[in-house]
Amino acid sequence: MQLCKILTKNSHMFPPQHDDFKLWIKFRRFVNKWTHLETIVKSWTYKFMSNFIILLTFINCIAYLGAKKHELYILDDVFEVIFVVDIALRIIGLGYENFFKDKWNNVDFVLVIIILLV
């Protein structure tokens, strides 16, 4: 009880509280200012590259049925890294509030989580 009384009287003893949302907005503004990541993620070339990666994934799935498995495990790992980087770039570029407004981004995010868990 004495400790509670001391802490309530001396509020300066508590560690400072951080507002994570304000830090997130500052981080996004800093990244977008120097890299223009938001415009890159919204560009048609980035969307084309994302569709090309999806096509490569389908080719990988088809090739997985009839090839040696060691090489395909390496390809699977490469695709996992590409997907995680893609999701991270889109979350940073668009912001998580705008990222999760789009239903396709939600599907991509869930699929990447499933891929990482399996």
Protein Blocks (a to p, Z undefined) as FASTA:
>chain_A
ZZmmmmmmmmmlpccdddfklmmmmmmmmmmmmnommmmmmpmklmmmmmmmmmmmmmmm
mmmmmmcfklmmmmmmmmmmmmmmmmmmmmmmnopklmmmpmklmmmmmmmmmmmmZZ
